Amino acid sequence: MTPTACGIDFGTSNSTMGLGAARGAALIALEGEETTLPSAVFWEVDDPAPIFGRAAISAYASGEEGRLLRGLKSTLGSSLITERTAIGRRSVSFVEILGHYFGHLRARLDAVAPGVERAVLGRPVHFVDDDAEGDRAAQGALEEIARGAGFTEIGFQYEPIAAALHYESGISAEELVLIVDIGGGTSDFSVVRVGPERVTRADRAGDILANDGIRVGGTDLDRLLSLAAAMPHLGLGSPIRGGKGDMPRHYYVDFATWHRINRLYAARALSDLKALLREADAPERVGRMVRAVEDRRGHALAMAVEGVKVALSDDEATRLELKPLVGGPNPVVTRELFEEAVAAPLERIGARIGTVLAQAGIGPDAIGTVFMTGGSSRLPALRTLVAAHLPAARIATGDMLGSVGTGLALEAGRRFA
């Protein structure tokens, strides 16, 4: 296979990159032998060069002084993309941070296939819900960042369509498939007609019956689980001023949200929390919050919560190890508590499945297979939800983190052949 272009799946939690030619595609290694690269950047305070992926997370976890940034894709389509954040004594824009990350991806590509300058980038169906102008701005910002990394010809493809192209490469008969792509920041759905006779068609527009999505993903589930299981032990919901009020919720929402954690590290936020501690009716709990912010344990706490979410895919209950991070207990978290906490976004996902079927003009029985991909698609509650909406369909999964990247590489090879 002689690569002519690449596909880039820049994800909220993980990213992949694949090389595409006219009749094939393959993911490339981005960190050691791994084809996935966590979408994480770590800056040591006095080092102008950031580090990326697992190395970034490891540097943060080992206690090196610096800043960890995750969930970077969520800045696209939000006001954060135009803001700056402090890295030691420097002020760095989020556009610059994303540019460094794409530059790292570019360097990994050049190590394998130097000179490839054409790329198809994945994008959610909607970067922003119900905001066409914000959606265009988010795609435009992503395109400019990719151009800054040296890509001269850039196309876009919806992430669920890319997943459909990957699924199609392994089937032997035509069928109607519903793609359910539960990513870190968005959930996307497509009804696509696929089959071995359709693979070589230059124009696949007629095979796409419907396409939709919402800005709800795995990081939203992390946030809700954190608010339900972790943040009460740091004072969420506890009274202040002798029961005349409660601790303000917005601090805990920020501390539970990957791309907003660093806001709590600003001097003003910490000063406000210390003032609230003096008025707290449960100072031992609020004190844990103050120490967690002072020690910059937000991302470590978020990673612990994410680990609990993953564990609950297989186990009915597991422990959240809070004591090593913030003090306090190590509470048992049950799958039941998690599913109660995320009931609202799951309901939105279920409603959007119904919407996309209606847009396609078909009933549930017309779908032969539901192809589920994305990091959170293993969650039992999601699979139960899908089965309830499409009881006659087969549920299939592929490479949870690589399907979209592979499909984008296939699209790149076809589009730029």
Secondary structure as GFF3:
##gff-version 3
##sequence-region A 1 417
A	DSSP	beta_strand	5	9	.	.	.	ID=ss1
A	DSSP	beta_strand	14	21	.	.	.	ID=ss2
A	DSSP	beta_strand	24	27	.	.	.	ID=ss3
A	DSSP	beta_strand	37	38	.	.	.	ID=ss4
A	DSSP	beta_strand	40	44	.	.	.	ID=ss5
A	DSSP	beta_strand	51	52	.	.	.	ID=ss6
A	DSSP	alpha_helix	53	61	.	.	.	ID=ss7
A	DSSP	beta_strand	66	70	.	.	.	ID=ss8
A	DSSP	three_ten_helix	72	75	.	.	.	ID=ss9
A	DSSP	three_ten_helix	79	82	.	.	.	ID=ss10
A	DSSP	beta_strand	84	87	.	.	.	ID=ss11
A	DSSP	beta_strand	90	93	.	.	.	ID=ss12
A	DSSP	alpha_helix	94	112	.	.	.	ID=ss13
A	DSSP	beta_strand	118	123	.	.	.	ID=ss14
A	DSSP	alpha_helix	132	148	.	.	.	ID=ss15
A	DSSP	beta_strand	153	158	.	.	.	ID=ss16
A	DSSP	alpha_helix	159	168	.	.	.	ID=ss17
A	DSSP	beta_strand	175	182	.	.	.	ID=ss18
A	DSSP	beta_strand	187	194	.	.	.	ID=ss19
A	DSSP	three_ten_helix	205	207	.	.	.	ID=ss20
A	DSSP	beta_strand	208	214	.	.	.	ID=ss21
A	DSSP	alpha_helix	218	225	.	.	.	ID=ss22
A	DSSP	pi_helix	226	230	.	.	.	ID=ss23
A	DSSP	three_ten_helix	231	234	.	.	.	ID=ss24
A	DSSP	beta_strand	239	240	.	.	.	ID=ss25
A	DSSP	beta_strand	245	246	.	.	.	ID=ss26
A	DSSP	alpha_helix	249	255	.	.	.	ID=ss27
A	DSSP	three_ten_helix	258	265	.	.	.	ID=ss28
A	DSSP	alpha_helix	267	279	.	.	.	ID=ss29
A	DSSP	alpha_helix	283	294	.	.	.	ID=ss30
A	DSSP	alpha_helix	298	311	.	.	.	ID=ss31
A	DSSP	beta_strand	317	319	.	.	.	ID=ss32
A	DSSP	alpha_helix	323	326	.	.	.	ID=ss33
A	DSSP	beta_strand	332	334	.	.	.	ID=ss34
A	DSSP	alpha_helix	335	341	.	.	.	ID=ss35
A	DSSP	alpha_helix	343	360	.	.	.	ID=ss36
A	DSSP	three_ten_helix	364	366	.	.	.	ID=ss37
A	DSSP	beta_strand	369	373	.	.	.	ID=ss38
A	DSSP	alpha_helix	380	389	.	.	.	ID=ss39
A	DSSP	beta_strand	394	397	.	.	.	ID=ss40
A	DSSP	alpha_helix	403	415	.	.	.	ID=ss41
###
